[in-house]
């Protein structure tokens, strides 16, 4: 019998979880699984295909944290599909997945924990413990994530660590000169990339400040910020206040990030907490050296042989790290190549898909 898995996302918003689900769903279908996707809500106006899998997800149109109508729609979906398991991908999806399974219609429930965000609500902590008791397995995308939730009272024996995956990119689809012309930048420009949602914990303001410090010693550096979010306006105003508008560029969310990535001289990741950053993994796969915050989730990807780690909030440290890589081309190449080798050996799509299939076959 073909195993049927219903994947439940908190939000359809082109996030890292959605990207990982796309890689997994495509692999599951190749392996003969029947994969379906449902999202509690969508950031867009119409549901799009989950990348790589070709699956058009069902959107429940959740309006607030606990929405009885969204839960009723999920129950109807589960009753119709009769999946062998519901696999929830973290956040609110874990709670809704648990409620759907308790209501019948699915045989197993897998919960995911993919964030290092501190749990501040006692209600959320209590719900997580309920999820830990009821779930057949708790999937975490890193050891630091598992450790955080074990400290919060979830059962350690139910956790399975399955790392994020990344596809190795092919040859660049355009030249560096074409990218610089598109951005209106001089031919000798050096490019620092930053990729992620513009939220407080990403500490993008630190990156802008570091770019201002770096400008004192180098006039050729440009910071390219890819992503959007509620702090975009505030960050743009800060950039203009420190008069670095000519060197810090907000490019918004781009479907063609893969065109730019191979031409980054380095990537900054300034967040205060991360689990396993897709942006860092993609930079590693593209042979781009990384200067990142020294935090548990990132430490699992980046160490002194594959990038540089800087204390959280150390703006001068980010500027020094960038300056070091820009001035020492041999070091930058060595770190970039070591990072690509690690991505190719430890974070492959085949490895990630195989570990999920083993989990499903063992527990369904």
Secondary structure per residue as TSV (DSSP state, phi and psi in degrees):
chain	resnum	aa	ss	phi	psi
A	1	X	-	360.0	137.0
A	2	X	-	-72.0	120.2
A	3	X	-	-65.8	134.3
A	4	X	E	-112.6	121.8
A	5	X	E	-118.5	128.4
A	6	X	E	-101.1	115.2
A	7	X	E	-92.0	130.4
A	8	X	E	-117.5	114.0
A	9	X	E	-98.5	147.4
A	10	X	S	-67.2	-39.1
A	11	X	-	-151.8	138.4
A	12	X	B	-92.7	96.4
A	13	X	S	-145.8	23.7
A	14	X	S	59.0	36.2
A	15	X	-	-84.4	178.0
A	16	X	H	-62.5	-38.4
A	17	X	H	-63.1	-41.0
A	18	X	H	-63.5	-38.7
A	19	X	H	-65.9	-43.2
A	20	X	H	-65.0	-39.7
A	21	X	H	-62.6	-38.7
A	22	X	H	-60.5	-44.3
A	23	X	H	-62.9	-42.3
A	24	X	H	-68.1	-47.5
A	25	X	H	-59.8	-41.1
A	26	X	H	-62.2	-41.7
A	27	X	H	-67.3	-38.6
A	28	X	H	-63.6	-41.6
A	29	X	H	-66.4	-36.6
A	30	X	H	-63.5	-30.5
A	31	X	T	-88.1	3.6
A	32	X	T	94.4	9.4
A	33	X	-	-81.4	155.7
A	34	X	E	-103.4	100.3
A	35	X	E	-101.9	134.7
A	36	X	E	-129.7	152.8
A	37	X	E	-130.4	136.5
A	38	X	E	-134.7	140.4
A	39	X	E	-122.0	141.0
A	40	X	S	-64.7	-34.2
A	41	X	-	-155.1	169.8
A	42	X	B	-131.9	139.0
A	43	X	S	-78.0	-17.3
A	44	X	S	-101.2	-175.3
A	45	X	S	-89.3	-26.6
A	46	X	S	-134.7	145.9
A	47	X	-	-68.1	132.9
A	48	X	-	-105.2	169.1
A	49	X	E	-67.0	140.1
A	50	X	E	-67.3	125.9
A	51	X	T	-50.6	137.5
A	52	X	T	76.1	-27.2
A	53	X	T	-91.8	-23.6
A	54	X	T	74.9	9.3
A	55	X	E	-85.5	129.4
A	56	X	E	-92.2	115.4
A	57	X	-	-76.9	155.3
A	58	X	E	-85.2	135.2
A	59	X	E	-110.1	126.5
A	60	X	-	-87.7	-9.6
A	61	X	-	56.4	47.3
A	62	X	-	-63.0	133.6
A	63	X	-	-102.2	-28.1
A	64	X	S	-147.0	-179.4
A	65	X	S	-53.7	-55.0
A	66	X	S	-112.4	108.7
A	67	X	-	-117.6	105.0
A	68	X	H	-56.9	-34.6
A	69	X	H	-66.1	-42.9
A	70	X	H	-62.9	-39.4
A	71	X	H	-66.2	-39.2
A	72	X	H	-64.2	-40.7
A	73	X	H	-64.8	-37.5
A	74	X	H	-65.8	-42.2
A	75	X	H	-61.3	-41.2
A	76	X	H	-63.8	-41.0
A	77	X	H	-62.8	-45.8
A	78	X	H	-65.1	-41.0
A	79	X	H	-62.7	-33.6
A	80	X	H	-76.7	-41.6
A	81	X	H	-78.4	-34.4
A	82	X	-	50.5	58.1
A	83	X	-	-69.7	154.3
A	84	X	S	-69.7	-27.4
A	85	X	E	-157.7	150.2
A	86	X	E	-105.1	126.4
A	87	X	E	-111.8	106.6
A	88	X	E	-90.8	139.6
A	89	X	-	-105.5	52.6
A	90	X	S	82.8	174.5
A	91	X	T	57.8	-142.4
A	92	X	H	-63.6	-24.3
A	93	X	H	-60.2	-33.4
A	94	X	H	-61.0	-44.8
A	95	X	H	-66.0	-44.3
A	96	X	H	-67.5	-37.0
A	97	X	H	-63.6	-41.8
A	98	X	H	-61.2	-45.5
A	99	X	H	-62.1	-39.1
A	100	X	H	-66.6	-40.1
A	101	X	H	-69.5	-41.3
A	102	X	H	-62.7	-27.8
A	103	X	T	-80.5	-0.3
A	104	X	S	88.6	167.5
A	105	X	S	103.9	-15.4
A	106	X	-	-137.5	146.4
A	107	X	S	-85.6	-33.4
A	108	X	E	-137.7	158.0
A	109	X	E	-135.1	124.2
A	110	X	E	-112.8	129.2
A	111	X	E	-104.9	151.8
A	112	X	E	-122.2	144.3
A	113	X	E	-126.0	118.8
A	114	X	-	-133.1	16.5
A	115	X	-	-136.3	146.8
A	116	X	-	-98.7	12.3
A	117	X	-	-63.0	130.3
A	118	X	-	-60.1	138.8
A	119	X	-	-88.0	108.6
A	120	X	-	-103.5	-16.7
A	121	X	-	-95.9	131.2
A	122	X	H	-66.7	-29.2
A	123	X	H	-66.5	-41.9
A	124	X	H	-65.3	-41.2
A	125	X	H	-62.3	-40.1
A	126	X	H	-67.1	-41.5
A	127	X	H	-62.5	-41.9
A	128	X	H	-59.5	-39.3
A	129	X	H	-67.5	-36.5
A	130	X	H	-63.3	-43.3
A	131	X	H	-61.0	-42.6
A	132	X	H	-60.4	-36.0
A	133	X	H	-73.6	-36.8
A	134	X	H	-89.8	-28.5
A	135	X	-	-70.9	144.7
A	136	X	S	-71.0	-30.7
A	137	X	E	-156.9	149.6
A	138	X	E	-114.8	111.8
A	139	X	E	-93.6	128.4
A	140	X	E	-121.4	144.4
A	141	X	S	-92.9	17.6
A	142	X	S	-177.1	156.0
A	143	X	H	-64.5	-33.2
A	144	X	H	-67.7	-35.2
A	145	X	H	-65.7	-47.2
A	146	X	H	-56.4	-48.0
A	147	X	H	-60.0	-39.9
A	148	X	H	-60.5	-47.1
A	149	X	H	-79.0	-26.1
A	150	X	H	-64.9	-41.2
A	151	X	H	-62.2	-28.6
A	152	X	T	-85.4	5.0
A	153	X	T	106.6	5.1
A	154	X	-	-84.2	150.9
A	155	X	-	-72.7	121.4
A	156	X	G	-62.2	-35.5
A	157	X	G	-67.9	-16.7
A	158	X	G	-90.1	-8.2
A	159	X	E	-79.8	140.0
A	160	X	E	-128.9	125.4
A	161	X	E	-88.9	118.7
A	162	X	-	-127.1	108.7
A	163	X	-	-68.6	157.1
A	164	X	-	-62.1	161.2
A	165	X	-	-124.5	160.7
A	166	X	-	-144.8	142.3
A	167	X	-	-89.6	136.2
A	168	X	-	-70.9	130.4
A	169	X	-	-75.0	155.7
A	170	X	-	-83.1	-167.2
A	171	X	S	-60.8	151.2
A	172	X	-	-56.0	142.4
A	173	X	S	-89.7	-5.6
A	174	X	S	-152.6	167.7
A	175	X	-	-89.0	162.7
A	176	X	H	-62.1	-38.7
A	177	X	H	-60.2	-39.4
A	178	X	H	-64.9	-40.4
A	179	X	H	-63.6	-46.1
A	180	X	H	-64.4	-40.2
A	181	X	H	-63.1	-41.0
A	182	X	H	-62.3	-36.3
A	183	X	H	-88.4	-7.1
A	184	X	T	71.2	36.0
A	185	X	-	-109.7	152.8
A	186	X	-	-61.7	157.5
A	187	X	T	-66.5	-21.4
A	188	X	T	-97.0	14.1
A	189	X	-	-66.2	142.6
A	190	X	E	-106.4	137.5
A	191	X	E	-115.0	125.3
A	192	X	E	-109.7	127.0
A	193	X	E	-100.1	148.7
A	194	X	E	-140.2	125.5
A	195	X	E	-126.6	126.8
A	196	X	S	158.6	168.4
A	197	X	-	-69.5	144.2
A	198	X	-	-87.3	80.9
A	199	X	-	-121.0	159.9
A	200	X	G	-55.9	-43.7
A	201	X	G	-71.5	-11.4
A	202	X	G	-76.8	-16.4
A	203	X	-	52.8	44.9
A	204	X	H	-65.0	-27.9
A	205	X	H	-58.2	-35.9
A	206	X	H	-61.0	-38.7
A	207	X	H	-66.6	-40.8
A	208	X	H	-64.3	-42.4
A	209	X	H	-62.8	-42.8
A	210	X	H	-64.1	-37.6
A	211	X	H	-63.3	-36.3
A	212	X	H	-66.5	-40.0
A	213	X	H	-64.7	-42.1
A	214	X	H	-65.1	-30.6
A	215	X	H	-62.9	-23.4
A	216	X	H	-64.8	-35.2
A	217	X	H	-105.1	-17.8
A	218	X	-	-139.4	126.9
A	219	X	S	-95.1	-2.7
A	220	X	S	-101.4	4.7
A	221	X	E	-93.2	135.4
A	222	X	E	-129.0	130.0
A	223	X	E	-95.1	121.0
A	224	X	E	-105.5	116.3
A	225	X	E	-104.2	114.5
A	226	X	E	-104.9	126.5
A	227	X	-	133.4	168.3
A	228	X	-	-140.0	172.8
A	229	X	-	160.3	177.4
A	230	X	T	-64.8	-17.4
A	231	X	T	-97.4	8.9
A	232	X	H	-59.9	-49.3
A	233	X	H	-61.2	-42.9
A	234	X	H	-63.2	-40.8
A	235	X	H	-69.6	-37.4
A	236	X	H	-63.7	-40.4
A	237	X	H	-64.1	-40.4
A	238	X	H	-63.5	-43.5
A	239	X	H	-56.2	-43.6
A	240	X	H	-71.1	-32.2
A	241	X	H	-65.4	-37.1
A	242	X	T	-89.1	5.2
A	243	X	T	57.3	51.6
A	244	X	-	-126.5	25.0
A	245	X	T	-57.5	-30.5
A	246	X	T	-75.5	-8.8
A	247	X	T	-121.8	-6.7
A	248	X	E	-123.8	121.5
A	249	X	E	-124.0	121.5
A	250	X	E	-90.6	113.0
A	251	X	E	-103.8	-1.2
A	252	X	E	68.7	-169.7
A	253	X	-	-77.6	132.6
A	254	X	-	-126.9	131.8
A	255	X	T	-73.8	-16.5
A	256	X	T	-109.1	35.4
A	257	X	H	-56.9	-32.3
A	258	X	H	-62.4	-20.4
A	259	X	H	-70.9	-35.9
A	260	X	H	-85.5	-37.0
A	261	X	H	-53.7	-45.4
A	262	X	T	-63.4	-15.8
A	263	X	T	-100.8	2.8
A	264	X	-	-68.5	138.3
A	265	X	S	-77.7	-28.9
A	266	X	E	-166.0	166.7
A	267	X	E	-117.3	136.0
A	268	X	E	-100.1	138.1
A	269	X	E	-132.4	104.3
A	270	X	-	-103.2	7.1
A	271	X	-	-62.1	154.3
A	272	X	S	-81.8	-26.6
A	273	X	-	-153.5	144.6
A	274	X	-	-149.4	156.9
A	275	X	S	-92.3	-97.4
A	276	X	S	-118.0	107.8
A	277	X	-	-71.6	122.1
A	278	X	H	-64.1	-35.8
A	279	X	H	-61.7	-43.2
A	280	X	H	-66.0	-43.4
A	281	X	H	-60.5	-42.1
A	282	X	H	-68.1	-36.0
A	283	X	H	-64.9	-43.7
A	284	X	H	-58.2	-45.8
A	285	X	H	-64.5	-27.8
A	286	X	T	-90.8	7.2
A	287	X	T	70.4	27.7
A	288	X	-	-99.6	122.8
A	289	X	-	-68.1	151.7
A	290	X	E	-121.5	137.6
A	291	X	E	-115.8	116.0
A	292	X	E	-136.0	159.0
A	293	X	E	-61.5	138.9
A	294	X	-	-82.8	83.9
A	295	X	-	-128.4	157.9
A	296	X	H	-54.2	-49.1
A	297	X	H	-62.6	-42.4
A	298	X	H	-71.5	-31.7
A	299	X	H	-60.9	-25.6
A	300	X	T	-71.9	-19.5
A	301	X	T	-103.9	-41.5
A	302	X	-	-115.0	130.5
A	303	X	-	-140.7	-175.3
A	304	X	T	-63.1	-15.3
A	305	X	T	-91.5	-15.3
A	306	X	T	-123.5	2.7
A	307	X	-	169.4	-174.8
A	308	X	E	-117.8	137.1
A	309	X	E	-109.4	139.9
A	310	X	E	-130.6	142.9
A	311	X	-	-57.9	140.2
A	312	X	T	-55.1	129.5
A	313	X	T	83.7	-0.2
A	314	X	-	-83.3	84.6
A	315	X	H	-63.0	-41.2
A	316	X	H	-64.2	-34.7
A	317	X	H	-64.3	-40.4
A	318	X	H	-65.2	-40.4
A	319	X	H	-64.9	-42.6
A	320	X	H	-64.4	-42.4
A	321	X	H	-61.6	-43.6
A	322	X	H	-64.0	-45.3
A	323	X	H	-60.2	-39.5
A	324	X	H	-61.9	-45.0
A	325	X	H	-71.0	-35.7
A	326	X	H	-70.2	-29.5
A	327	X	H	-88.3	-23.0
A	328	X	-	-116.3	87.2
A	329	X	H	-62.7	-35.1
A	330	X	H	-65.8	-42.0
A	331	X	H	-62.9	-45.3
A	332	X	H	-59.8	-43.9
A	333	X	H	-64.6	-40.4
A	334	X	H	-65.6	-45.1
A	335	X	H	-65.6	-42.4
A	336	X	H	-62.6	-43.1
A	337	X	H	-68.0	-40.0
A	338	X	H	-63.9	-37.7
A	339	X	H	-65.8	-43.5
A	340	X	H	-62.6	-42.3
A	341	X	H	-60.7	-39.3
A	342	X	H	-69.7	-41.4
A	343	X	H	-61.3	-41.4
A	344	X	H	-70.2	-25.5
A	345	X	H	-95.9	-32.4
A	346	X	H	-115.9	-16.2
A	347	X	S	-126.9	46.2
A	348	X	-	-84.2	154.8
A	349	X	H	-63.9	-40.7
A	350	X	H	-59.3	-42.1
A	351	X	H	-65.0	-46.5
A	352	X	H	-63.1	-48.1
A	353	X	H	-62.4	-43.3
A	354	X	H	-60.3	-38.7
A	355	X	H	-70.7	-36.4
A	356	X	H	-68.1	-41.3
A	357	X	H	-61.7	-41.8
A	358	X	H	-60.8	-40.9
A	359	X	H	-63.9	-46.2
A	360	X	H	-62.3	-48.2
A	361	X	H	-63.7	-33.3
A	362	X	H	-73.6	-32.3
A	363	X	H	-112.4	-14.9
A	364	X	-	-80.4	360.0
